[in-house]
């Protein structure tokens, strides 16, 4: 039972991260599809051959003025095309979008590939994603962590009030009382836990309870009371 709050915390933490990553991936996919659709509409409006010829002209001007043609294997040109940007549906993406031309010489010809791209940071894509579900999981994670810390503080306070000189058997019995509902245990529950192989552990139980009472007296604000001879309860002393 002690591990349950930690397990809940870890489960919520994993769900928070998974949900956030999935939302990010969905947003990235939507933006990629938007750019691809915009490129398709741009090619339809302007024509592939015209765009290809424009890119080859730019390529030839660049290579002739900068590099010897024979030494250039491939090059990428980026163009901020207003027609392309106009077809981008996501308004925040328009100012970041451009067409990337991948040009590779092929003997006396050119191979041209076009792709719609955008200068987008991880933060930008994350801001475009729907993080409401991951936010709920995050709040649940924080709440479970808070409750776990609070419970540990309460348990630490309770344990600190225990006497320092207890036998292992007495410590185990005190721990059972602390973890039991309302700090109550039946005789049978105690005997089954501490002496499972003993047929009649009544005398051993009475002796253990009596010695534990003596240890608690004067060194702790806890006391053990017998209820109707069948149940023992760990209670705080009434201090006047």
MODELLER restraints for C-alpha pairs under 7 A, 6 or more apart:
rsr = mdl.restraints
at = mdl.atoms
rsr.add(forms.Gaussian(group=physical.xy_distance, feature=features.Distance(at['CA:5:A'], at['CA:144:A']), mean=6.82, stdev=0.5))
rsr.add(forms.Gaussian(group=physical.xy_distance, feature=features.Distance(at['CA:5:A'], at['CA:148:A']), mean=5.71, stdev=0.5))
rsr.add(forms.Gaussian(group=physical.xy_distance, feature=features.Distance(at['CA:9:A'], at['CA:141:A']), mean=5.62, stdev=0.5))
rsr.add(forms.Gaussian(group=physical.xy_distance, feature=features.Distance(at['CA:9:A'], at['CA:144:A']), mean=5.74, stdev=0.5))
rsr.add(forms.Gaussian(group=physical.xy_distance, feature=features.Distance(at['CA:9:A'], at['CA:145:A']), mean=6.21, stdev=0.5))
rsr.add(forms.Gaussian(group=physical.xy_distance, feature=features.Distance(at['CA:12:A'], at['CA:137:A']), mean=6.06, stdev=0.5))
rsr.add(forms.Gaussian(group=physical.xy_distance, feature=features.Distance(at['CA:12:A'], at['CA:140:A']), mean=6.81, stdev=0.5))
rsr.add(forms.Gaussian(group=physical.xy_distance, feature=features.Distance(at['CA:12:A'], at['CA:141:A']), mean=5.32, stdev=0.5))
rsr.add(forms.Gaussian(group=physical.xy_distance, feature=features.Distance(at['CA:13:A'], at['CA:141:A']), mean=5.90, stdev=0.5))
rsr.add(forms.Gaussian(group=physical.xy_distance, feature=features.Distance(at['CA:15:A'], at['CA:137:A']), mean=6.69, stdev=0.5))
rsr.add(forms.Gaussian(group=physical.xy_distance, feature=features.Distance(at['CA:16:A'], at['CA:134:A']), mean=4.87, stdev=0.5))
rsr.add(forms.Gaussian(group=physical.xy_distance, feature=features.Distance(at['CA:16:A'], at['CA:137:A']), mean=5.05, stdev=0.5))
rsr.add(forms.Gaussian(group=physical.xy_distance, feature=features.Distance(at['CA:16:A'], at['CA:138:A']), mean=5.64, stdev=0.5))
rsr.add(forms.Gaussian(group=physical.xy_distance, feature=features.Distance(at['CA:19:A'], at['CA:133:A']), mean=6.87, stdev=0.5))
rsr.add(forms.Gaussian(group=physical.xy_distance, feature=features.Distance(at['CA:19:A'], at['CA:134:A']), mean=5.20, stdev=0.5))
rsr.add(forms.Gaussian(group=physical.xy_distance, feature=features.Distance(at['CA:20:A'], at['CA:131:A']), mean=6.12, stdev=0.5))
rsr.add(forms.Gaussian(group=physical.xy_distance, feature=features.Distance(at['CA:20:A'], at['CA:134:A']), mean=5.32, stdev=0.5))
rsr.add(forms.Gaussian(group=physical.xy_distance, feature=features.Distance(at['CA:23:A'], at['CA:129:A']), mean=5.64, stdev=0.5))
rsr.add(forms.Gaussian(group=physical.xy_distance, feature=features.Distance(at['CA:23:A'], at['CA:130:A']), mean=5.93, stdev=0.5))
rsr.add(forms.Gaussian(group=physical.xy_distance, feature=features.Distance(at['CA:23:A'], at['CA:131:A']), mean=6.43, stdev=0.5))
rsr.add(forms.Gaussian(group=physical.xy_distance, feature=features.Distance(at['CA:24:A'], at['CA:125:A']), mean=6.69, stdev=0.5))
rsr.add(forms.Gaussian(group=physical.xy_distance, feature=features.Distance(at['CA:24:A'], at['CA:126:A']), mean=5.52, stdev=0.5))
rsr.add(forms.Gaussian(group=physical.xy_distance, feature=features.Distance(at['CA:24:A'], at['CA:129:A']), mean=5.53, stdev=0.5))
rsr.add(forms.Gaussian(group=physical.xy_distance, feature=features.Distance(at['CA:27:A'], at['CA:125:A']), mean=6.52, stdev=0.5))
rsr.add(forms.Gaussian(group=physical.xy_distance, feature=features.Distance(at['CA:27:A'], at['CA:128:A']), mean=6.36, stdev=0.5))
rsr.add(forms.Gaussian(group=physical.xy_distance, feature=features.Distance(at['CA:27:A'], at['CA:129:A']), mean=4.96, stdev=0.5))
rsr.add(forms.Gaussian(group=physical.xy_distance, feature=features.Distance(at['CA:28:A'], at['CA:125:A']), mean=6.30, stdev=0.5))
rsr.add(forms.Gaussian(group=physical.xy_distance, feature=features.Distance(at['CA:34:A'], at['CA:88:A']), mean=6.14, stdev=0.5))
rsr.add(forms.Gaussian(group=physical.xy_distance, feature=features.Distance(at['CA:34:A'], at['CA:89:A']), mean=6.50, stdev=0.5))
rsr.add(forms.Gaussian(group=physical.xy_distance, feature=features.Distance(at['CA:35:A'], at['CA:88:A']), mean=6.24, stdev=0.5))
rsr.add(forms.Gaussian(group=physical.xy_distance, feature=features.Distance(at['CA:35:A'], at['CA:116:A']), mean=5.11, stdev=0.5))
rsr.add(forms.Gaussian(group=physical.xy_distance, feature=features.Distance(at['CA:35:A'], at['CA:117:A']), mean=6.52, stdev=0.5))
rsr.add(forms.Gaussian(group=physical.xy_distance, feature=features.Distance(at['CA:36:A'], at['CA:116:A']), mean=5.75, stdev=0.5))
rsr.add(forms.Gaussian(group=physical.xy_distance, feature=features.Distance(at['CA:38:A'], at['CA:84:A']), mean=5.82, stdev=0.5))
rsr.add(forms.Gaussian(group=physical.xy_distance, feature=features.Distance(at['CA:38:A'], at['CA:87:A']), mean=4.79, stdev=0.5))
rsr.add(forms.Gaussian(group=physical.xy_distance, feature=features.Distance(at['CA:38:A'], at['CA:88:A']), mean=5.24, stdev=0.5))
rsr.add(forms.Gaussian(group=physical.xy_distance, feature=features.Distance(at['CA:39:A'], at['CA:84:A']), mean=6.11, stdev=0.5))
rsr.add(forms.Gaussian(group=physical.xy_distance, feature=features.Distance(at['CA:39:A'], at['CA:116:A']), mean=5.78, stdev=0.5))
rsr.add(forms.Gaussian(group=physical.xy_distance, feature=features.Distance(at['CA:41:A'], at['CA:87:A']), mean=6.91, stdev=0.5))
rsr.add(forms.Gaussian(group=physical.xy_distance, feature=features.Distance(at['CA:42:A'], at['CA:83:A']), mean=6.25, stdev=0.5))
rsr.add(forms.Gaussian(group=physical.xy_distance, feature=features.Distance(at['CA:42:A'], at['CA:84:A']), mean=5.36, stdev=0.5))
rsr.add(forms.Gaussian(group=physical.xy_distance, feature=features.Distance(at['CA:52:A'], at['CA:112:A']), mean=6.75, stdev=0.5))
rsr.add(forms.Gaussian(group=physical.xy_distance, feature=features.Distance(at['CA:63:A'], at['CA:69:A']), mean=5.92, stdev=0.5))
rsr.add(forms.Gaussian(group=physical.xy_distance, feature=features.Distance(at['CA:73:A'], at['CA:104:A']), mean=6.18, stdev=0.5))
rsr.add(forms.Gaussian(group=physical.xy_distance, feature=features.Distance(at['CA:73:A'], at['CA:105:A']), mean=6.42, stdev=0.5))
rsr.add(forms.Gaussian(group=physical.xy_distance, feature=features.Distance(at['CA:74:A'], at['CA:103:A']), mean=5.65, stdev=0.5))
rsr.add(forms.Gaussian(group=physical.xy_distance, feature=features.Distance(at['CA:74:A'], at['CA:104:A']), mean=4.35, stdev=0.5))
rsr.add(forms.Gaussian(group=physical.xy_distance, feature=features.Distance(at['CA:74:A'], at['CA:105:A']), mean=6.59, stdev=0.5))
rsr.add(forms.Gaussian(group=physical.xy_distance, feature=features.Distance(at['CA:75:A'], at['CA:102:A']), mean=6.01, stdev=0.5))
rsr.add(forms.Gaussian(group=physical.xy_distance, feature=features.Distance(at['CA:75:A'], at['CA:103:A']), mean=5.42, stdev=0.5))
rsr.add(forms.Gaussian(group=physical.xy_distance, feature=features.Distance(at['CA:75:A'], at['CA:104:A']), mean=6.60, stdev=0.5))
rsr.add(forms.Gaussian(group=physical.xy_distance, feature=features.Distance(at['CA:76:A'], at['CA:100:A']), mean=6.59, stdev=0.5))
rsr.add(forms.Gaussian(group=physical.xy_distance, feature=features.Distance(at['CA:76:A'], at['CA:101:A']), mean=5.38, stdev=0.5))
rsr.add(forms.Gaussian(group=physical.xy_distance, feature=features.Distance(at['CA:76:A'], at['CA:102:A']), mean=4.53, stdev=0.5))
rsr.add(forms.Gaussian(group=physical.xy_distance, feature=features.Distance(at['CA:76:A'], at['CA:103:A']), mean=6.12, stdev=0.5))
rsr.add(forms.Gaussian(group=physical.xy_distance, feature=features.Distance(at['CA:77:A'], at['CA:100:A']), mean=5.73, stdev=0.5))
rsr.add(forms.Gaussian(group=physical.xy_distance, feature=features.Distance(at['CA:77:A'], at['CA:101:A']), mean=4.97, stdev=0.5))
rsr.add(forms.Gaussian(group=physical.xy_distance, feature=features.Distance(at['CA:77:A'], at['CA:102:A']), mean=6.63, stdev=0.5))
rsr.add(forms.Gaussian(group=physical.xy_distance, feature=features.Distance(at['CA:78:A'], at['CA:98:A']), mean=6.45, stdev=0.5))
rsr.add(forms.Gaussian(group=physical.xy_distance, feature=features.Distance(at['CA:78:A'], at['CA:99:A']), mean=5.66, stdev=0.5))
rsr.add(forms.Gaussian(group=physical.xy_distance, feature=features.Distance(at['CA:78:A'], at['CA:100:A']), mean=4.51, stdev=0.5))
rsr.add(forms.Gaussian(group=physical.xy_distance, feature=features.Distance(at['CA:78:A'], at['CA:101:A']), mean=6.17, stdev=0.5))
rsr.add(forms.Gaussian(group=physical.xy_distance, feature=features.Distance(at['CA:79:A'], at['CA:98:A']), mean=5.56, stdev=0.5))
rsr.add(forms.Gaussian(group=physical.xy_distance, feature=features.Distance(at['CA:79:A'], at['CA:99:A']), mean=5.27, stdev=0.5))
rsr.add(forms.Gaussian(group=physical.xy_distance, feature=features.Distance(at['CA:79:A'], at['CA:100:A']), mean=6.53, stdev=0.5))
rsr.add(forms.Gaussian(group=physical.xy_distance, feature=features.Distance(at['CA:80:A'], at['CA:97:A']), mean=6.94, stdev=0.5))
rsr.add(forms.Gaussian(group=physical.xy_distance, feature=features.Distance(at['CA:80:A'], at['CA:98:A']), mean=4.55, stdev=0.5))
rsr.add(forms.Gaussian(group=physical.xy_distance, feature=features.Distance(at['CA:80:A'], at['CA:99:A']), mean=6.44, stdev=0.5))
rsr.add(forms.Gaussian(group=physical.xy_distance, feature=features.Distance(at['CA:81:A'], at['CA:98:A']), mean=6.22, stdev=0.5))
rsr.add(forms.Gaussian(group=physical.xy_distance, feature=features.Distance(at['CA:81:A'], at['CA:99:A']), mean=6.77, stdev=0.5))
rsr.add(forms.Gaussian(group=physical.xy_distance, feature=features.Distance(at['CA:85:A'], at['CA:94:A']), mean=5.18, stdev=0.5))
rsr.add(forms.Gaussian(group=physical.xy_distance, feature=features.Distance(at['CA:85:A'], at['CA:97:A']), mean=6.35, stdev=0.5))
rsr.add(forms.Gaussian(group=physical.xy_distance, feature=features.Distance(at['CA:88:A'], at['CA:94:A']), mean=5.96, stdev=0.5))
rsr.add(forms.Gaussian(group=physical.xy_distance, feature=features.Distance(at['CA:96:A'], at['CA:118:A']), mean=5.09, stdev=0.5))
rsr.add(forms.Gaussian(group=physical.xy_distance, feature=features.Distance(at['CA:96:A'], at['CA:119:A']), mean=5.31, stdev=0.5))
rsr.add(forms.Gaussian(group=physical.xy_distance, feature=features.Distance(at['CA:96:A'], at['CA:120:A']), mean=6.96, stdev=0.5))
rsr.add(forms.Gaussian(group=physical.xy_distance, feature=features.Distance(at['CA:97:A'], at['CA:117:A']), mean=5.70, stdev=0.5))
rsr.add(forms.Gaussian(group=physical.xy_distance, feature=features.Distance(at['CA:97:A'], at['CA:118:A']), mean=4.07, stdev=0.5))
rsr.add(forms.Gaussian(group=physical.xy_distance, feature=features.Distance(at['CA:97:A'], at['CA:119:A']), mean=6.64, stdev=0.5))
rsr.add(forms.Gaussian(group=physical.xy_distance, feature=features.Distance(at['CA:98:A'], at['CA:116:A']), mean=6.11, stdev=0.5))
rsr.add(forms.Gaussian(group=physical.xy_distance, feature=features.Distance(at['CA:98:A'], at['CA:117:A']), mean=5.55, stdev=0.5))
rsr.add(forms.Gaussian(group=physical.xy_distance, feature=features.Distance(at['CA:98:A'], at['CA:118:A']), mean=5.92, stdev=0.5))
rsr.add(forms.Gaussian(group=physical.xy_distance, feature=features.Distance(at['CA:99:A'], at['CA:114:A']), mean=6.68, stdev=0.5))
rsr.add(forms.Gaussian(group=physical.xy_distance, feature=features.Distance(at['CA:99:A'], at['CA:115:A']), mean=5.76, stdev=0.5))
rsr.add(forms.Gaussian(group=physical.xy_distance, feature=features.Distance(at['CA:99:A'], at['CA:116:A']), mean=4.75, stdev=0.5))
rsr.add(forms.Gaussian(group=physical.xy_distance, feature=features.Distance(at['CA:99:A'], at['CA:117:A']), mean=6.04, stdev=0.5))
rsr.add(forms.Gaussian(group=physical.xy_distance, feature=features.Distance(at['CA:100:A'], at['CA:114:A']), mean=5.69, stdev=0.5))
rsr.add(forms.Gaussian(group=physical.xy_distance, feature=features.Distance(at['CA:100:A'], at['CA:115:A']), mean=5.24, stdev=0.5))
rsr.add(forms.Gaussian(group=physical.xy_distance, feature=features.Distance(at['CA:100:A'], at['CA:116:A']), mean=6.23, stdev=0.5))
rsr.add(forms.Gaussian(group=physical.xy_distance, feature=features.Distance(at['CA:100:A'], at['CA:117:A']), mean=6.57, stdev=0.5))
rsr.add(forms.Gaussian(group=physical.xy_distance, feature=features.Distance(at['CA:101:A'], at['CA:112:A']), mean=6.60, stdev=0.5))
rsr.add(forms.Gaussian(group=physical.xy_distance, feature=features.Distance(at['CA:101:A'], at['CA:113:A']), mean=5.75, stdev=0.5))
rsr.add(forms.Gaussian(group=physical.xy_distance, feature=features.Distance(at['CA:101:A'], at['CA:114:A']), mean=4.76, stdev=0.5))
rsr.add(forms.Gaussian(group=physical.xy_distance, feature=features.Distance(at['CA:101:A'], at['CA:115:A']), mean=6.72, stdev=0.5))
rsr.add(forms.Gaussian(group=physical.xy_distance, feature=features.Distance(at['CA:102:A'], at['CA:112:A']), mean=5.73, stdev=0.5))
rsr.add(forms.Gaussian(group=physical.xy_distance, feature=features.Distance(at['CA:102:A'], at['CA:113:A']), mean=5.08, stdev=0.5))
rsr.add(forms.Gaussian(group=physical.xy_distance, feature=features.Distance(at['CA:102:A'], at['CA:114:A']), mean=6.34, stdev=0.5))
rsr.add(forms.Gaussian(group=physical.xy_distance, feature=features.Distance(at['CA:103:A'], at['CA:110:A']), mean=6.60, stdev=0.5))
rsr.add(forms.Gaussian(group=physical.xy_distance, feature=features.Distance(at['CA:103:A'], at['CA:111:A']), mean=5.65, stdev=0.5))
rsr.add(forms.Gaussian(group=physical.xy_distance, feature=features.Distance(at['CA:103:A'], at['CA:112:A']), mean=4.67, stdev=0.5))
rsr.add(forms.Gaussian(group=physical.xy_distance, feature=features.Distance(at['CA:103:A'], at['CA:113:A']), mean=6.57, stdev=0.5))
rsr.add(forms.Gaussian(group=physical.xy_distance, feature=features.Distance(at['CA:104:A'], at['CA:110:A']), mean=5.72, stdev=0.5))
rsr.add(forms.Gaussian(group=physical.xy_distance, feature=features.Distance(at['CA:104:A'], at['CA:111:A']), mean=5.13, stdev=0.5))
rsr.add(forms.Gaussian(group=physical.xy_distance, feature=features.Distance(at['CA:104:A'], at['CA:112:A']), mean=6.64, stdev=0.5))
rsr.add(forms.Gaussian(group=physical.xy_distance, feature=features.Distance(at['CA:105:A'], at['CA:111:A']), mean=6.28, stdev=0.5))
rsr.add(forms.Gaussian(group=physical.xy_distance, feature=features.Distance(at['CA:161:A'], at['CA:220:A']), mean=5.57, stdev=0.5))
rsr.add(forms.Gaussian(group=physical.xy_distance, feature=features.Distance(at['CA:161:A'], at['CA:221:A']), mean=6.95, stdev=0.5))
rsr.add(forms.Gaussian(group=physical.xy_distance, feature=features.Distance(at['CA:162:A'], at['CA:220:A']), mean=5.87, stdev=0.5))
rsr.add(forms.Gaussian(group=physical.xy_distance, feature=features.Distance(at['CA:163:A'], at['CA:215:A']), mean=6.62, stdev=0.5))
rsr.add(forms.Gaussian(group=physical.xy_distance, feature=features.Distance(at['CA:163:A'], at['CA:216:A']), mean=6.30, stdev=0.5))
rsr.add(forms.Gaussian(group=physical.xy_distance, feature=features.Distance(at['CA:163:A'], at['CA:219:A']), mean=5.79, stdev=0.5))
rsr.add(forms.Gaussian(group=physical.xy_distance, feature=features.Distance(at['CA:163:A'], at['CA:220:A']), mean=6.20, stdev=0.5))
rsr.add(forms.Gaussian(group=physical.xy_distance, feature=features.Distance(at['CA:170:A'], at['CA:212:A']), mean=6.35, stdev=0.5))
rsr.add(forms.Gaussian(group=physical.xy_distance, feature=features.Distance(at['CA:177:A'], at['CA:183:A']), mean=4.80, stdev=0.5))
rsr.add(forms.Gaussian(group=physical.xy_distance, feature=features.Distance(at['CA:177:A'], at['CA:184:A']), mean=6.28, stdev=0.5))
rsr.add(forms.Gaussian(group=physical.xy_distance, feature=features.Distance(at['CA:177:A'], at['CA:185:A']), mean=6.73, stdev=0.5))
rsr.add(forms.Gaussian(group=physical.xy_distance, feature=features.Distance(at['CA:177:A'], at['CA:234:A']), mean=6.32, stdev=0.5))
rsr.add(forms.Gaussian(group=physical.xy_distance, feature=features.Distance(at['CA:183:A'], at['CA:233:A']), mean=5.75, stdev=0.5))
rsr.add(forms.Gaussian(group=physical.xy_distance, feature=features.Distance(at['CA:183:A'], at['CA:234:A']), mean=5.37, stdev=0.5))
rsr.add(forms.Gaussian(group=physical.xy_distance, feature=features.Distance(at['CA:184:A'], at['CA:231:A']), mean=6.87, stdev=0.5))
rsr.add(forms.Gaussian(group=physical.xy_distance, feature=features.Distance(at['CA:184:A'], at['CA:232:A']), mean=5.80, stdev=0.5))
rsr.add(forms.Gaussian(group=physical.xy_distance, feature=features.Distance(at['CA:184:A'], at['CA:233:A']), mean=4.37, stdev=0.5))
rsr.add(forms.Gaussian(group=physical.xy_distance, feature=features.Distance(at['CA:184:A'], at['CA:234:A']), mean=6.45, stdev=0.5))
rsr.add(forms.Gaussian(group=physical.xy_distance, feature=features.Distance(at['CA:185:A'], at['CA:231:A']), mean=5.71, stdev=0.5))
rsr.add(forms.Gaussian(group=physical.xy_distance, feature=features.Distance(at['CA:185:A'], at['CA:232:A']), mean=5.44, stdev=0.5))
rsr.add(forms.Gaussian(group=physical.xy_distance, feature=features.Distance(at['CA:185:A'], at['CA:233:A']), mean=6.44, stdev=0.5))
rsr.add(forms.Gaussian(group=physical.xy_distance, feature=features.Distance(at['CA:186:A'], at['CA:230:A']), mean=5.90, stdev=0.5))
rsr.add(forms.Gaussian(group=physical.xy_distance, feature=features.Distance(at['CA:186:A'], at['CA:231:A']), mean=4.24, stdev=0.5))
rsr.add(forms.Gaussian(group=physical.xy_distance, feature=features.Distance(at['CA:186:A'], at['CA:232:A']), mean=6.13, stdev=0.5))
rsr.add(forms.Gaussian(group=physical.xy_distance, feature=features.Distance(at['CA:187:A'], at['CA:230:A']), mean=5.87, stdev=0.5))
rsr.add(forms.Gaussian(group=physical.xy_distance, feature=features.Distance(at['CA:187:A'], at['CA:231:A']), mean=5.86, stdev=0.5))
rsr.add(forms.Gaussian(group=physical.xy_distance, feature=features.Distance(at['CA:191:A'], at['CA:201:A']), mean=6.21, stdev=0.5))
rsr.add(forms.Gaussian(group=physical.xy_distance, feature=features.Distance(at['CA:191:A'], at['CA:205:A']), mean=6.99, stdev=0.5))
rsr.add(forms.Gaussian(group=physical.xy_distance, feature=features.Distance(at['CA:195:A'], at['CA:201:A']), mean=6.86, stdev=0.5))
rsr.add(forms.Gaussian(group=physical.xy_distance, feature=features.Distance(at['CA:213:A'], at['CA:223:A']), mean=6.55, stdev=0.5))
rsr.add(forms.Gaussian(group=physical.xy_distance, feature=features.Distance(at['CA:213:A'], at['CA:224:A']), mean=6.33, stdev=0.5))
rsr.add(forms.Gaussian(group=physical.xy_distance, feature=features.Distance(at['CA:216:A'], at['CA:222:A']), mean=6.38, stdev=0.5))
rsr.add(forms.Gaussian(group=physical.xy_distance, feature=features.Distance(at['CA:216:A'], at['CA:223:A']), mean=6.33, stdev=0.5))
rsr.add(forms.Gaussian(group=physical.xy_distance, feature=features.Distance(at['CA:221:A'], at['CA:236:A']), mean=5.57, stdev=0.5))
rsr.add(forms.Gaussian(group=physical.xy_distance, feature=features.Distance(at['CA:221:A'], at['CA:237:A']), mean=5.38, stdev=0.5))
rsr.add(forms.Gaussian(group=physical.xy_distance, feature=features.Distance(at['CA:222:A'], at['CA:234:A']), mean=6.63, stdev=0.5))
rsr.add(forms.Gaussian(group=physical.xy_distance, feature=features.Distance(at['CA:222:A'], at['CA:235:A']), mean=5.57, stdev=0.5))
rsr.add(forms.Gaussian(group=physical.xy_distance, feature=features.Distance(at['CA:222:A'], at['CA:236:A']), mean=4.45, stdev=0.5))
rsr.add(forms.Gaussian(group=physical.xy_distance, feature=features.Distance(at['CA:222:A'], at['CA:237:A']), mean=5.65, stdev=0.5))
rsr.add(forms.Gaussian(group=physical.xy_distance, feature=features.Distance(at['CA:223:A'], at['CA:234:A']), mean=5.75, stdev=0.5))
rsr.add(forms.Gaussian(group=physical.xy_distance, feature=features.Distance(at['CA:223:A'], at['CA:235:A']), mean=5.43, stdev=0.5))
rsr.add(forms.Gaussian(group=physical.xy_distance, feature=features.Distance(at['CA:223:A'], at['CA:236:A']), mean=6.08, stdev=0.5))
rsr.add(forms.Gaussian(group=physical.xy_distance, feature=features.Distance(at['CA:223:A'], at['CA:237:A']), mean=6.14, stdev=0.5))
rsr.add(forms.Gaussian(group=physical.xy_distance, feature=features.Distance(at['CA:224:A'], at['CA:232:A']), mean=6.56, stdev=0.5))
rsr.add(forms.Gaussian(group=physical.xy_distance, feature=features.Distance(at['CA:224:A'], at['CA:233:A']), mean=5.59, stdev=0.5))
rsr.add(forms.Gaussian(group=physical.xy_distance, feature=features.Distance(at['CA:224:A'], at['CA:234:A']), mean=4.64, stdev=0.5))
rsr.add(forms.Gaussian(group=physical.xy_distance, feature=features.Distance(at['CA:224:A'], at['CA:235:A']), mean=6.26, stdev=0.5))
rsr.add(forms.Gaussian(group=physical.xy_distance, feature=features.Distance(at['CA:225:A'], at['CA:232:A']), mean=5.64, stdev=0.5))
rsr.add(forms.Gaussian(group=physical.xy_distance, feature=features.Distance(at['CA:225:A'], at['CA:233:A']), mean=5.27, stdev=0.5))
rsr.add(forms.Gaussian(group=physical.xy_distance, feature=features.Distance(at['CA:225:A'], at['CA:234:A']), mean=6.51, stdev=0.5))
rsr.add(forms.Gaussian(group=physical.xy_distance, feature=features.Distance(at['CA:226:A'], at['CA:232:A']), mean=4.62, stdev=0.5))
rsr.add(forms.Gaussian(group=physical.xy_distance, feature=features.Distance(at['CA:226:A'], at['CA:233:A']), mean=6.47, stdev=0.5))
